[in-house]
Amino acid sequence: MSDPRHLIVVDAANVIGSRANGWWKDRAGAARRLLSDVAELTTRLPESTEITVVLEGAARAAVDGAEPSAPRMKVVLAEGSGDDKIVDVVAETDSHEQITVVTADRELRTRVEAYGAESVGPGWLWRQLD
């Protein structure tokens, strides 16, 4: 029997903003570093796990038209609200038994949990990356 399919949706702005490491001086650079770390993480996760990273605002420049390539990692660019895009991703996903949203945003947690997703804080992802 195969592992249940698991989708992890990352609120990149919230995760990046959870560490005071100067990210605000170069939002696109901070997003590029996060994408690189997440791409590496996908190689250590079960093949049944996929990660979608949602970028908004200035952080969208991190991809500059070329998405980073990694197995089972997708980057979604939010034209408007990143939170709304995350809710859309969760609402439109029906091929995964488990959906985990990484964010500390209480309102967003409530919104995605209404679709059956669980939520974890940014510290959870940082621990996976370290």
N, C-alpha and C positions, 0 to 999 in steps of 0.2 A: 504494500500500500504506500502511495506517495505522500509526502508531506502536504498539509493543507496550503493552499496558495495564500500568500501574505503580501499585502501592499502597505508600504510605509510612505506616508505623505509628509514631506518636510516643509514647514513654514520657515523658509530660509531667513527672512527678515527677523523673525522672532528668535531663531537659533543664533544667528550671527550677533544680534543685539544683546544676547544674554551674557556675553563676555566683554569686559571693558579692556579691549586690546588694541584700540585705535582704529577699529573698523570704519568709523564715521569719516575718517580722512580719505578713505578709498573704498567706497561701497562695492564697486565692481571687482576690485582686487580681493576683497574679503569674500565675496560670493564665489570667485574663481577658486580660492583656497578651499572653501567648503565643498564645492563640486568635486575638486580633486580628491579630497578626503573621502567623500561619499562614494566616488567611483572606486577607490581602493577598497572601501568597506564591502562593496557588492561582491568582491572576489572571495570574501570570507564568510558570506552568508549562504544559507541553503539555496539551491537553484530555484526553489519554489517562492523565494522572496524577491520582490521588485521594489524599487524606490523611485518615487516621483518627487522632485524638488521644485517648489514653486518660487519663482523670482518675481519681484515687483519693483517698481520705481527704478532708481539709478542702478540697482544690482542687475537689472536685465542686460546691461552692457557687458556683463561677464561672459556672455556667450558670443557676442559680436557676430551673430548670424550663423555661427558654427557651434552646434551642440557638442559638448564633450561626449566621447564615445566610451561607454562602459557597459558591460553586460548587465542587463536588467535595471538600468538607470535611465530615467526619462526626465527632461527638464521642461517645465511648463512656464511660459511667460505670461504674467497677468497684465492685461492692458489697463485695468483699473485696480480695484481692491484685490489684494492678495488673498484676503480672507474669503471673499466671494468666490474666487477661483478655486481655492482649496475645497470649499463646500461643493462646488460644481464637480470637481474631480471625484470626491467621495460619493456624491449622489449618482454619478454616471458609471460608477464601478460596480459591476455585478459578477465579475469573473474571479473574485477573491473571497475566500471564506473569512479572512480576517483583514481588517483595515486598521492601521495605527496611524494617528496624526501626531506629529511632533510639534508642540506649541505650548507656550505658557499662557496664551490668551484665553481667559476664562470664557468670554462670549463665544469665541470660535470653538472651544471645546464643547460647549453646550450645543452649538449648531451641528457639529459633525457627529456627536453622540446620538442626536435625533435620527441619524441614518444608520445607526448600529456600529459606528466606528468607536474604537477606544482612543484615548489620548494619553500622551506621556509628555513630560516636560523636556526642555532642551538638554538638561543634564543627562538624561537617558542617552541621547544621541552622542553627546560629547564623550561619555564613557565608552560607547561602542567605537568611537573614532580614535580614542587615546590608546 
